[in-house]
Amino acid sequence: MGIISWIVLGLIAGALAKWIMPGKDPGGFIVTILIGVAGAFVGGFVGSLVGLGTVGGLSLGSIVTAIVGALILLFAYRLIANRAG
């Protein structure tokens, strides 16, 4: 999957992660979307390592993997930002 597809999938994953996990994020919606892009990469990497799937094509499995990655990163970001603030 090309880098543009990863970014688009990450944007979708970030928006869905924000919808699934609402609340005030230190940094706003743009930071949440960027975390979604990173989550798509992390989700695809970790998913491929443990054999749960990859973000290798635009499918339901790749979207779920990217969303899970985005949720994990969003949760970690909130923990770190709340402790620092």
PDB file with one MODEL, atoms N, CA, C and O in Angstrom:
MODEL        1
ATOM      1  N   MET A   1       0.859  -1.172   0.000  1.00  0.00           N
ATOM      2  CA  MET A   1       0.000   0.000   0.000  1.00  0.00           C
ATOM      3  C   MET A   1       0.898   1.224   0.000  1.00  0.00           C
ATOM      4  O   MET A   1       1.874   1.276   0.748  1.00  0.00           O
ATOM      5  N   GLY A   2       0.586   2.194  -0.816  1.00  0.00           N
ATOM      6  CA  GLY A   2       1.409   3.375  -0.932  1.00  0.00           C
ATOM      7  C   GLY A   2       1.271   4.301   0.264  1.00  0.00           C
ATOM      8  O   GLY A   2       0.339   4.192   1.061  1.00  0.00           O
ATOM      9  N   ILE A   3       2.213   5.201   0.364  1.00  0.00           N
ATOM     10  CA  ILE A   3       2.257   6.132   1.489  1.00  0.00           C
ATOM     11  C   ILE A   3       1.020   7.030   1.519  1.00  0.00           C
ATOM     12  O   ILE A   3       0.538   7.379   2.597  1.00  0.00           O
ATOM     13  N   ILE A   4       0.506   7.404   0.360  1.00  0.00           N
ATOM     14  CA  ILE A   4      -0.692   8.250   0.316  1.00  0.00           C
ATOM     15  C   ILE A   4      -1.884   7.483   0.887  1.00  0.00           C
ATOM     16  O   ILE A   4      -2.699   8.045   1.618  1.00  0.00           O
ATOM     17  N   SER A   5      -1.979   6.203   0.551  1.00  0.00           N
ATOM     18  CA  SER A   5      -3.073   5.379   1.086  1.00  0.00           C
ATOM     19  C   SER A   5      -2.969   5.242   2.592  1.00  0.00           C
ATOM     20  O   SER A   5      -3.984   5.266   3.288  1.00  0.00           O
ATOM     21  N   TRP A   6      -1.747   5.097   3.105  1.00  0.00           N
ATOM     22  CA  TRP A   6      -1.549   5.009   4.557  1.00  0.00           C
ATOM     23  C   TRP A   6      -2.007   6.299   5.230  1.00  0.00           C
ATOM     24  O   TRP A   6      -2.649   6.270   6.280  1.00  0.00           O
ATOM     25  N   ILE A   7      -1.674   7.414   4.623  1.00  0.00           N
ATOM     26  CA  ILE A   7      -2.053   8.708   5.200  1.00  0.00           C
ATOM     27  C   ILE A   7      -3.571   8.881   5.184  1.00  0.00           C
ATOM     28  O   ILE A   7      -4.165   9.315   6.171  1.00  0.00           O
ATOM     29  N   VAL A   8      -4.191   8.540   4.055  1.00  0.00           N
ATOM     30  CA  VAL A   8      -5.652   8.653   3.965  1.00  0.00           C
ATOM     31  C   VAL A   8      -6.317   7.721   4.971  1.00  0.00           C
ATOM     32  O   VAL A   8      -7.259   8.115   5.659  1.00  0.00           O
ATOM     33  N   LEU A   9      -5.828   6.485   5.059  1.00  0.00           N
ATOM     34  CA  LEU A   9      -6.373   5.548   6.033  1.00  0.00           C
ATOM     35  C   LEU A   9      -6.152   6.053   7.454  1.00  0.00           C
ATOM     36  O   LEU A   9      -7.019   5.886   8.312  1.00  0.00           O
ATOM     37  N   GLY A  10      -5.007   6.667   7.710  1.00  0.00           N
ATOM     38  CA  GLY A  10      -4.732   7.245   9.028  1.00  0.00           C
ATOM     39  C   GLY A  10      -5.654   8.407   9.364  1.00  0.00           C
ATOM     40  O   GLY A  10      -6.067   8.566  10.512  1.00  0.00           O
ATOM     41  N   LEU A  11      -5.976   9.216   8.364  1.00  0.00           N
ATOM     42  CA  LEU A  11      -6.921  10.314   8.591  1.00  0.00           C
ATOM     43  C   LEU A  11      -8.289   9.772   8.972  1.00  0.00           C
ATOM     44  O   LEU A  11      -8.937  10.283   9.885  1.00  0.00           O
ATOM     45  N   ILE A  12      -8.720   8.739   8.270  1.00  0.00           N
ATOM     46  CA  ILE A  12     -10.004   8.105   8.587  1.00  0.00           C
ATOM     47  C   ILE A  12      -9.947   7.481   9.973  1.00  0.00           C
ATOM     48  O   ILE A  12     -10.874   7.632  10.769  1.00  0.00           O
ATOM     49  N   ALA A  13      -8.856   6.779  10.258  1.00  0.00           N
ATOM     50  CA  ALA A  13      -8.702   6.119  11.565  1.00  0.00           C
ATOM     51  C   ALA A  13      -8.672   7.142  12.691  1.00  0.00           C
ATOM     52  O   ALA A  13      -9.259   6.907  13.747  1.00  0.00           O
ATOM     53  N   GLY A  14      -8.006   8.265  12.491  1.00  0.00           N
ATOM     54  CA  GLY A  14      -7.946   9.308  13.515  1.00  0.00           C
ATOM     55  C   GLY A  14      -9.310   9.902  13.797  1.00  0.00           C
ATOM     56  O   GLY A  14      -9.673  10.131  14.950  1.00  0.00           O
ATOM     57  N   ALA A  15     -10.067  10.153  12.731  1.00  0.00           N
ATOM     58  CA  ALA A  15     -11.415  10.698  12.919  1.00  0.00           C
ATOM     59  C   ALA A  15     -12.314   9.701  13.633  1.00  0.00           C
ATOM     60  O   ALA A  15     -13.089  10.080  14.510  1.00  0.00           O
ATOM     61  N   LEU A  16     -12.217   8.435  13.265  1.00  0.00           N
ATOM     62  CA  LEU A  16     -13.028   7.407  13.919  1.00  0.00           C
ATOM     63  C   LEU A  16     -12.590   7.178  15.368  1.00  0.00           C
ATOM     64  O   LEU A  16     -13.428   6.949  16.240  1.00  0.00           O
ATOM     65  N   ALA A  17     -11.290   7.238  15.624  1.00  0.00           N
ATOM     66  CA  ALA A  17     -10.799   7.081  16.994  1.00  0.00           C
ATOM     67  C   ALA A  17     -11.299   8.232  17.873  1.00  0.00           C
ATOM     68  O   ALA A  17     -11.657   8.020  19.032  1.00  0.00           O
ATOM     69  N   LYS A  18     -11.323   9.420  17.333  1.00  0.00           N
ATOM     70  CA  LYS A  18     -11.841  10.573  18.077  1.00  0.00           C
ATOM     71  C   LYS A  18     -13.333  10.399  18.364  1.00  0.00           C
ATOM     72  O   LYS A  18     -13.814  10.777  19.432  1.00  0.00           O
ATOM     73  N   TRP A  19     -14.057   9.826  17.408  1.00  0.00           N
ATOM     74  CA  TRP A  19     -15.484   9.579  17.584  1.00  0.00           C
ATOM     75  C   TRP A  19     -15.719   8.479  18.620  1.00  0.00           C
ATOM     76  O   TRP A  19     -16.637   8.582  19.434  1.00  0.00           O
ATOM     77  N   ILE A  20     -14.900   7.430  18.594  1.00  0.00           N
ATOM     78  CA  ILE A  20     -15.035   6.316  19.535  1.00  0.00           C
ATOM     79  C   ILE A  20     -14.632   6.745  20.936  1.00  0.00           C
ATOM     80  O   ILE A  20     -15.253   6.328  21.914  1.00  0.00           O
ATOM     81  N   MET A  21     -13.601   7.572  21.043  1.00  0.00           N
ATOM     82  CA  MET A  21     -13.037   7.977  22.325  1.00  0.00           C
ATOM     83  C   MET A  21     -13.154   9.493  22.468  1.00  0.00           C
ATOM     84  O   MET A  21     -12.150  10.202  22.397  1.00  0.00           O
ATOM     85  N   PRO A  22     -14.379   9.995  22.670  1.00  0.00           N
ATOM     86  CA  PRO A  22     -14.543  11.451  22.738  1.00  0.00           C
ATOM     87  C   PRO A  22     -13.923  12.014  24.012  1.00  0.00           C
ATOM     88  O   PRO A  22     -13.640  11.288  24.965  1.00  0.00           O
ATOM     89  N   GLY A  23     -13.728  13.281  23.999  1.00  0.00           N
ATOM     90  CA  GLY A  23     -13.165  13.969  25.150  1.00  0.00           C
ATOM     91  C   GLY A  23     -12.260  15.078  24.681  1.00  0.00           C
ATOM     92  O   GLY A  23     -11.967  15.217  23.493  1.00  0.00           O
ATOM     93  N   LYS A  24     -11.830  15.856  25.630  1.00  0.00           N
ATOM     94  CA  LYS A  24     -10.965  16.979  25.301  1.00  0.00           C
ATOM     95  C   LYS A  24      -9.540  16.484  25.159  1.00  0.00           C
ATOM     96  O   LYS A  24      -8.978  15.884  26.076  1.00  0.00           O
ATOM     97  N   ASP A  25      -8.974  16.741  24.010  1.00  0.00           N
ATOM     98  CA  ASP A  25      -7.592  16.368  23.755  1.00  0.00           C
ATOM     99  C   ASP A  25      -6.717  17.606  23.816  1.00  0.00           C
ATOM    100  O   ASP A  25      -7.045  18.634  23.224  1.00  0.00           O
ATOM    101  N   PRO A  26      -5.608  17.510  24.528  1.00  0.00           N
ATOM    102  CA  PRO A  26      -4.678  18.634  24.533  1.00  0.00           C
ATOM    103  C   PRO A  26      -4.001  18.718  23.166  1.00  0.00           C
ATOM    104  O   PRO A  26      -3.099  17.930  22.880  1.00  0.00           O
ATOM    105  N   GLY A  27      -4.404  19.621  22.351  1.00  0.00           N
ATOM    106  CA  GLY A  27      -3.850  19.743  21.009  1.00  0.00           C
ATOM    107  C   GLY A  27      -4.932  19.853  19.964  1.00  0.00           C
ATOM    108  O   GLY A  27      -4.673  20.320  18.854  1.00  0.00           O
ATOM    109  N   GLY A  28      -6.130  19.437  20.289  1.00  0.00           N
ATOM    110  CA  GLY A  28      -7.253  19.607  19.378  1.00  0.00           C
ATOM    111  C   GLY A  28      -7.408  18.507  18.353  1.00  0.00           C
ATOM    112  O   GLY A  28      -6.753  17.466  18.406  1.00  0.00           O
ATOM    113  N   PHE A  29      -8.295  18.775  17.423  1.00  0.00           N
ATOM    114  CA  PHE A  29      -8.690  17.792  16.422  1.00  0.00           C
ATOM    115  C   PHE A  29      -7.556  17.465  15.450  1.00  0.00           C
ATOM    116  O   PHE A  29      -7.404  16.315  15.039  1.00  0.00           O
ATOM    117  N   ILE A  30      -6.765  18.467  15.084  1.00  0.00           N
ATOM    118  CA  ILE A  30      -5.670  18.245  14.135  1.00  0.00           C
ATOM    119  C   ILE A  30      -4.646  17.279  14.718  1.00  0.00           C
ATOM    120  O   ILE A  30      -4.195  16.368  14.024  1.00  0.00           O
ATOM    121  N   VAL A  31      -4.274  17.463  15.977  1.00  0.00           N
ATOM    122  CA  VAL A  31      -3.328  16.551  16.622  1.00  0.00           C
ATOM    123  C   VAL A  31      -3.915  15.152  16.700  1.00  0.00           C
ATOM    124  O   VAL A  31      -3.199  14.168  16.518  1.00  0.00           O
ATOM    125  N   THR A  32      -5.208  15.054  16.968  1.00  0.00           N
ATOM    126  CA  THR A  32      -5.864  13.751  17.023  1.00  0.00           C
ATOM    127  C   THR A  32      -5.801  13.060  15.668  1.00  0.00           C
ATOM    128  O   THR A  32      -5.559  11.855  15.603  1.00  0.00           O
ATOM    129  N   ILE A  33      -6.013  13.793  14.601  1.00  0.00           N
ATOM    130  CA  ILE A  33      -5.937  13.222  13.257  1.00  0.00           C
ATOM    131  C   ILE A  33      -4.505  12.776  12.949  1.00  0.00           C
ATOM    132  O   ILE A  33      -4.303  11.712  12.364  1.00  0.00           O
ATOM    133  N   LEU A  34      -3.523  13.572  13.334  1.00  0.00           N
ATOM    134  CA  LEU A  34      -2.126  13.176  13.127  1.00  0.00           C
ATOM    135  C   LEU A  34      -1.777  11.929  13.929  1.00  0.00           C
ATOM    136  O   LEU A  34      -1.011  11.081  13.469  1.00  0.00           O
ATOM    137  N   ILE A  35      -2.337  11.821  15.124  1.00  0.00           N
ATOM    138  CA  ILE A  35      -2.153  10.602  15.916  1.00  0.00           C
ATOM    139  C   ILE A  35      -2.792   9.424  15.179  1.00  0.00           C
ATOM    140  O   ILE A  35      -2.284   8.305  15.246  1.00  0.00           O
ATOM    141  N   GLY A  36      -3.892   9.666  14.483  1.00  0.00           N
ATOM    142  CA  GLY A  36      -4.515   8.621  13.682  1.00  0.00           C
ATOM    143  C   GLY A  36      -3.615   8.140  12.561  1.00  0.00           C
ATOM    144  O   GLY A  36      -3.557   6.942  12.283  1.00  0.00           O
ATOM    145  N   VAL A  37      -2.917   9.053  11.919  1.00  0.00           N
ATOM    146  CA  VAL A  37      -1.977   8.672  10.861  1.00  0.00           C
ATOM    147  C   VAL A  37      -0.860   7.812  11.460  1.00  0.00           C
ATOM    148  O   VAL A  37      -0.508   6.768  10.910  1.00  0.00           O
ATOM    149  N   ALA A  38      -0.309   8.261  12.590  1.00  0.00           N
ATOM    150  CA  ALA A  38       0.728   7.464  13.266  1.00  0.00           C
ATOM    151  C   ALA A  38       0.156   6.127  13.722  1.00  0.00           C
ATOM    152  O   ALA A  38       0.840   5.105  13.663  1.00  0.00           O
ATOM    153  N   GLY A  39      -1.083   6.130  14.171  1.00  0.00           N
ATOM    154  CA  GLY A  39      -1.732   4.892  14.609  1.00  0.00           C
ATOM    155  C   GLY A  39      -1.905   3.895  13.489  1.00  0.00           C
ATOM    156  O   GLY A  39      -1.817   2.688  13.713  1.00  0.00           O
ATOM    157  N   ALA A  40      -2.149   4.384  12.283  1.00  0.00           N
ATOM    158  CA  ALA A  40      -2.252   3.491  11.133  1.00  0.00           C
ATOM    159  C   ALA A  40      -0.918   2.795  10.892  1.00  0.00           C
ATOM    160  O   ALA A  40      -0.879   1.595  10.618  1.00  0.00           O
ATOM    161  N   PHE A  41       0.163   3.541  10.992  1.00  0.00           N
ATOM    162  CA  PHE A  41       1.484   2.945  10.821  1.00  0.00           C
ATOM    163  C   PHE A  41       1.788   1.956  11.943  1.00  0.00           C
ATOM    164  O   PHE A  41       2.221   0.833  11.686  1.00  0.00           O
ATOM    165  N   VAL A  42       1.563   2.372  13.178  1.00  0.00           N
ATOM    166  CA  VAL A  42       1.840   1.512  14.328  1.00  0.00           C
ATOM    167  C   VAL A  42       0.944   0.278  14.304  1.00  0.00           C
ATOM    168  O   VAL A  42       1.418  -0.838  14.521  1.00  0.00           O
ATOM    169  N   GLY A  43      -0.341   0.471  14.042  1.00  0.00           N
ATOM    170  CA  GLY A  43      -1.272  -0.651  13.979  1.00  0.00           C
ATOM    171  C   GLY A  43      -0.884  -1.649  12.907  1.00  0.00           C
ATOM    172  O   GLY A  43      -0.932  -2.858  13.136  1.00  0.00           O
ATOM    173  N   GLY A  44      -0.503  -1.163  11.751  1.00  0.00           N
ATOM    174  CA  GLY A  44      -0.068  -2.050  10.674  1.00  0.00           C
ATOM    175  C   GLY A  44       1.205  -2.795  11.020  1.00  0.00           C
ATOM    176  O   GLY A  44       1.334  -3.982  10.723  1.00  0.00           O
ATOM    177  N   PHE A  45       2.152  -2.102  11.647  1.00  0.00           N
ATOM    178  CA  PHE A  45       3.414  -2.727  12.019  1.00  0.00           C
ATOM    179  C   PHE A  45       3.220  -3.795  13.088  1.00  0.00           C
ATOM    180  O   PHE A  45       3.693  -4.922  12.943  1.00  0.00           O
ATOM    181  N   VAL A  46       2.521  -3.433  14.161  1.00  0.00           N
ATOM    182  CA  VAL A  46       2.292  -4.384  15.255  1.00  0.00           C
ATOM    183  C   VAL A  46       1.402  -5.535  14.793  1.00  0.00           C
ATOM    184  O   VAL A  46       1.649  -6.690  15.139  1.00  0.00           O
ATOM    185  N   GLY A  47       0.380  -5.228  14.022  1.00  0.00           N
ATOM    186  CA  GLY A  47      -0.510  -6.266  13.511  1.00  0.00           C
ATOM    187  C   GLY A  47       0.221  -7.276  12.646  1.00  0.00           C
ATOM    188  O   GLY A  47      -0.061  -8.473  12.713  1.00  0.00           O
ATOM    189  N   SER A  48       1.154  -6.807  11.839  1.00  0.00           N
ATOM    190  CA  SER A  48       1.920  -7.726  10.999  1.00  0.00           C
ATOM    191  C   SER A  48       2.898  -8.553  11.824  1.00  0.00           C
ATOM    192  O   SER A  48       3.180  -9.700  11.476  1.00  0.00           O
ATOM    193  N   LEU A  49       3.419  -7.991  12.911  1.00  0.00           N
ATOM    194  CA  LEU A  49       4.347  -8.744  13.764  1.00  0.00           C
ATOM    195  C   LEU A  49       3.660  -9.888  14.497  1.00  0.00           C
ATOM    196  O   LEU A  49       4.226 -10.973  14.627  1.00  0.00           O
ATOM    197  N   VAL A  50       2.445  -9.652  14.975  1.00  0.00           N
ATOM    198  CA  VAL A  50       1.751 -10.676  15.757  1.00  0.00           C
ATOM    199  C   VAL A  50       0.798 -11.517  14.911  1.00  0.00           C
ATOM    200  O   VAL A  50       0.151 -12.429  15.426  1.00  0.00           O
ATOM    201  N   GLY A  51       0.710 -11.217  13.620  1.00  0.00           N
ATOM    202  CA  GLY A  51      -0.102 -12.023  12.725  1.00  0.00           C
ATOM    203  C   GLY A  51      -1.591 -11.728  12.766  1.00  0.00           C
ATOM    204  O   GLY A  51      -2.389 -12.551  12.315  1.00  0.00           O
ATOM    205  N   LEU A  52      -1.986 -10.579  13.294  1.00  0.00           N
ATOM    206  CA  LEU A  52      -3.404 -10.239  13.366  1.00  0.00           C
ATOM    207  C   LEU A  52      -3.903  -9.543  12.114  1.00  0.00           C
ATOM    208  O   LEU A  52      -5.111  -9.384  11.937  1.00  0.00           O
ATOM    209  N   GLY A  53      -3.030  -9.141  11.275  1.00  0.00           N
ATOM    210  CA  GLY A  53      -3.423  -8.438  10.063  1.00  0.00           C
ATOM    211  C   GLY A  53      -2.492  -7.285   9.827  1.00  0.00           C
ATOM    212  O   GLY A  53      -1.635  -6.971  10.653  1.00  0.00           O
ATOM    213  N   THR A  54      -2.669  -6.667   8.707  1.00  0.00           N
ATOM    214  CA  THR A  54      -1.817  -5.539   8.348  1.00  0.00           C
ATOM    215  C   THR A  54      -2.672  -4.419   7.800  1.00  0.00           C
ATOM    216  O   THR A  54      -3.877  -4.568   7.598  1.00  0.00           O
ATOM    217  N   VAL A  55      -2.028  -3.310   7.567  1.00  0.00           N
ATOM    218  CA  VAL A  55      -2.670  -2.224   6.860  1.00  0.00           C
ATOM    219  C   VAL A  55      -2.108  -2.292   5.440  1.00  0.00           C
ATOM    220  O   VAL A  55      -1.492  -1.347   4.946  1.00  0.00           O
ATOM    221  N   GLY A  56      -2.338  -3.429   4.809  1.00  0.00           N
ATOM    222  CA  GLY A  56      -1.748  -3.705   3.505  1.00  0.00           C
ATOM    223  C   GLY A  56      -2.662  -3.405   2.337  1.00  0.00           C
ATOM    224  O   GLY A  56      -2.210  -3.461   1.193  1.00  0.00           O
ATOM    225  N   GLY A  57      -3.869  -3.105   2.557  1.00  0.00           N
ATOM    226  CA  GLY A  57      -4.810  -2.774   1.498  1.00  0.00           C
ATOM    227  C   GLY A  57      -6.031  -2.145   2.135  1.00  0.00           C
ATOM    228  O   GLY A  57      -6.245  -2.265   3.342  1.00  0.00           O
ATOM    229  N   LEU A  58      -6.811  -1.491   1.344  1.00  0.00           N
ATOM    230  CA  LEU A  58      -7.995  -0.837   1.892  1.00  0.00           C
ATOM    231  C   LEU A  58      -9.102  -1.876   2.043  1.00  0.00           C
ATOM    232  O   LEU A  58      -9.820  -2.188   1.093  1.00  0.00           O
ATOM    233  N   SER A  59      -9.220  -2.398   3.249  1.00  0.00           N
ATOM    234  CA  SER A  59     -10.235  -3.399   3.564  1.00  0.00           C
ATOM    235  C   SER A  59     -10.736  -3.136   4.976  1.00  0.00           C
ATOM    236  O   SER A  59     -10.201  -2.288   5.690  1.00  0.00           O
ATOM    237  N   LEU A  60     -11.752  -3.860   5.360  1.00  0.00           N
ATOM    238  CA  LEU A  60     -12.284  -3.700   6.712  1.00  0.00           C
ATOM    239  C   LEU A  60     -11.229  -4.042   7.760  1.00  0.00           C
ATOM    240  O   LEU A  60     -11.118  -3.360   8.779  1.00  0.00           O
ATOM    241  N   GLY A  61     -10.460  -5.090   7.512  1.00  0.00           N
ATOM    242  CA  GLY A  61      -9.402  -5.475   8.451  1.00  0.00           C
ATOM    243  C   GLY A  61      -8.339  -4.410   8.612  1.00  0.00           C
ATOM    244  O   GLY A  61      -7.866  -4.161   9.721  1.00  0.00           O
ATOM    245  N   SER A  62      -7.959  -3.778   7.510  1.00  0.00           N
ATOM    246  CA  SER A  62      -6.934  -2.738   7.597  1.00  0.00           C
ATOM    247  C   SER A  62      -7.463  -1.501   8.317  1.00  0.00           C
ATOM    248  O   SER A  62      -6.724  -0.842   9.049  1.00  0.00           O
ATOM    249  N   ILE A  63      -8.740  -1.187   8.110  1.00  0.00           N
ATOM    250  CA  ILE A  63      -9.326  -0.042   8.802  1.00  0.00           C
ATOM    251  C   ILE A  63      -9.402  -0.313  10.297  1.00  0.00           C
ATOM    252  O   ILE A  63      -9.090   0.565  11.101  1.00  0.00           O
ATOM    253  N   VAL A  64      -9.815  -1.524  10.681  1.00  0.00           N
ATOM    254  CA  VAL A  64      -9.893  -1.880  12.103  1.00  0.00           C
ATOM    255  C   VAL A  64      -8.503  -1.845  12.733  1.00  0.00           C
ATOM    256  O   VAL A  64      -8.337  -1.332  13.840  1.00  0.00           O
ATOM    257  N   THR A  65      -7.513  -2.382  12.041  1.00  0.00           N
ATOM    258  CA  THR A  65      -6.141  -2.369  12.558  1.00  0.00           C
ATOM    259  C   THR A  65      -5.648  -0.942  12.758  1.00  0.00           C
ATOM    260  O   THR A  65      -5.026  -0.637  13.776  1.00  0.00           O
ATOM    261  N   ALA A  66      -5.919  -0.072  11.800  1.00  0.00           N
ATOM    262  CA  ALA A  66      -5.502   1.328  11.911  1.00  0.00           C
ATOM    263  C   ALA A  66      -6.235   2.030  13.046  1.00  0.00           C
ATOM    264  O   ALA A  66      -5.632   2.826  13.766  1.00  0.00           O
ATOM    265  N   ILE A  67      -7.521   1.753  13.219  1.00  0.00           N
ATOM    266  CA  ILE A  67      -8.294   2.383  14.295  1.00  0.00           C
ATOM    267  C   ILE A  67      -7.783   1.939  15.653  1.00  0.00           C
ATOM    268  O   ILE A  67      -7.657   2.755  16.567  1.00  0.00           O
ATOM    269  N   VAL A  68      -7.487   0.655  15.795  1.00  0.00           N
ATOM    270  CA  VAL A  68      -6.957   0.157  17.069  1.00  0.00           C
ATOM    271  C   VAL A  68      -5.620   0.835  17.375  1.00  0.00           C
ATOM    272  O   VAL A  68      -5.378   1.243  18.511  1.00  0.00           O
ATOM    273  N   GLY A  69      -4.764   0.955  16.379  1.00  0.00           N
ATOM    274  CA  GLY A  69      -3.498   1.665  16.575  1.00  0.00           C
ATOM    275  C   GLY A  69      -3.708   3.107  16.975  1.00  0.00           C
ATOM    276  O   GLY A  69      -3.015   3.620  17.853  1.00  0.00           O
ATOM    277  N   ALA A  70      -4.670   3.773  16.330  1.00  0.00           N
ATOM    278  CA  ALA A  70      -4.968   5.171  16.660  1.00  0.00           C
ATOM    279  C   ALA A  70      -5.531   5.300  18.067  1.00  0.00           C
ATOM    280  O   ALA A  70      -5.181   6.232  18.790  1.00  0.00           O
ATOM    281  N   LEU A  71      -6.395   4.378  18.461  1.00  0.00           N
ATOM    282  CA  LEU A  71      -6.954   4.410  19.823  1.00  0.00           C
ATOM    283  C   LEU A  71      -5.861   4.231  20.873  1.00  0.00           C
ATOM    284  O   LEU A  71      -5.856   4.918  21.894  1.00  0.00           O
ATOM    285  N   ILE A  72      -4.945   3.315  20.622  1.00  0.00           N
ATOM    286  CA  ILE A  72      -3.851   3.083  21.572  1.00  0.00           C
ATOM    287  C   ILE A  72      -2.980   4.320  21.699  1.00  0.00           C
ATOM    288  O   ILE A  72      -2.634   4.730  22.807  1.00  0.00           O
ATOM    289  N   LEU A  73      -2.624   4.916  20.568  1.00  0.00           N
ATOM    290  CA  LEU A  73      -1.794   6.124  20.623  1.00  0.00           C
ATOM    291  C   LEU A  73      -2.536   7.302  21.241  1.00  0.00           C
ATOM    292  O   LEU A  73      -1.942   8.090  21.977  1.00  0.00           O
ATOM    293  N   LEU A  74      -3.826   7.431  20.951  1.00  0.00           N
ATOM    294  CA  LEU A  74      -4.616   8.513  21.534  1.00  0.00           C
ATOM    295  C   LEU A  74      -4.711   8.358  23.047  1.00  0.00           C
ATOM    296  O   LEU A  74      -4.597   9.340  23.781  1.00  0.00           O
ATOM    297  N   PHE A  75      -4.917   7.139  23.515  1.00  0.00           N
ATOM    298  CA  PHE A  75      -4.971   6.868  24.948  1.00  0.00           C
ATOM    299  C   PHE A  75      -3.629   7.208  25.611  1.00  0.00           C
ATOM    300  O   PHE A  75      -3.595   7.858  26.655  1.00  0.00           O
ATOM    301  N   ALA A  76      -2.536   6.767  25.000  1.00  0.00           N
ATOM    302  CA  ALA A  76      -1.204   7.054  25.548  1.00  0.00           C
ATOM    303  C   ALA A  76      -0.925   8.555  25.542  1.00  0.00           C
ATOM    304  O   ALA A  76      -0.348   9.084  26.493  1.00  0.00           O
ATOM    305  N   TYR A  77      -1.329   9.237  24.482  1.00  0.00           N
ATOM    306  CA  TYR A  77      -1.130  10.682  24.392  1.00  0.00           C
ATOM    307  C   TYR A  77      -1.890  11.410  25.493  1.00  0.00           C
ATOM    308  O   TYR A  77      -1.361  12.334  26.112  1.00  0.00           O
ATOM    309  N   ARG A  78      -3.114  11.000  25.735  1.00  0.00           N
ATOM    310  CA  ARG A  78      -3.899  11.630  26.804  1.00  0.00           C
ATOM    311  C   ARG A  78      -3.275  11.398  28.166  1.00  0.00           C
ATOM    312  O   ARG A  78      -3.250  12.305  28.998  1.00  0.00           O
ATOM    313  N   LEU A  79      -2.770  10.193  28.408  1.00  0.00           N
ATOM    314  CA  LEU A  79      -2.114   9.915  29.687  1.00  0.00           C
ATOM    315  C   LEU A  79      -0.890  10.801  29.892  1.00  0.00           C
ATOM    316  O   LEU A  79      -0.706  11.392  30.956  1.00  0.00           O
ATOM    317  N   ILE A  80      -0.068  10.881  28.869  1.00  0.00           N
ATOM    318  CA  ILE A  80       1.172  11.662  28.973  1.00  0.00           C
ATOM    319  C   ILE A  80       0.850  13.156  29.097  1.00  0.00           C
ATOM    320  O   ILE A  80       1.452  13.853  29.914  1.00  0.00           O
ATOM    321  N   ALA A  81      -0.082  13.640  28.301  1.00  0.00           N
ATOM    322  CA  ALA A  81      -0.419  15.069  28.321  1.00  0.00           C
ATOM    323  C   ALA A  81      -1.075  15.467  29.653  1.00  0.00           C
ATOM    324  O   ALA A  81      -0.821  16.562  30.155  1.00  0.00           O
ATOM    325  N   ASN A  82      -1.901  14.610  30.221  1.00  0.00           N
ATOM    326  CA  ASN A  82      -2.542  14.931  31.488  1.00  0.00           C
ATOM    327  C   ASN A  82      -1.560  14.920  32.657  1.00  0.00           C
ATOM    328  O   ASN A  82      -1.711  15.696  33.600  1.00  0.00           O
ATOM    329  N   ARG A  83      -0.559  14.049  32.600  1.00  0.00           N
ATOM    330  CA  ARG A  83       0.454  14.023  33.655  1.00  0.00           C
ATOM    331  C   ARG A  83       1.378  15.229  33.560  1.00  0.00           C
ATOM    332  O   ARG A  83       1.837  15.748  34.577  1.00  0.00           O
ATOM    333  N   ALA A  84       1.647  15.669  32.347  1.00  0.00           N
ATOM    334  CA  ALA A  84       2.539  16.813  32.160  1.00  0.00           C
ATOM    335  C   ALA A  84       1.822  18.128  32.509  1.00  0.00           C
ATOM    336  O   ALA A  84       2.467  19.102  32.899  1.00  0.00           O
ATOM    337  N   GLY A  85       0.506  18.152  32.369  1.00  0.00           N
ATOM    338  CA  GLY A  85      -0.240  19.390  32.560  1.00  0.00           C
ATOM    339  C   GLY A  85      -0.780  19.509  33.902  1.00  0.00           C
ATOM    340  O   GLY A  85      -1.436  20.502  34.218  1.00  0.00           O
TER     341      GLY A  85
ENDMDL
END
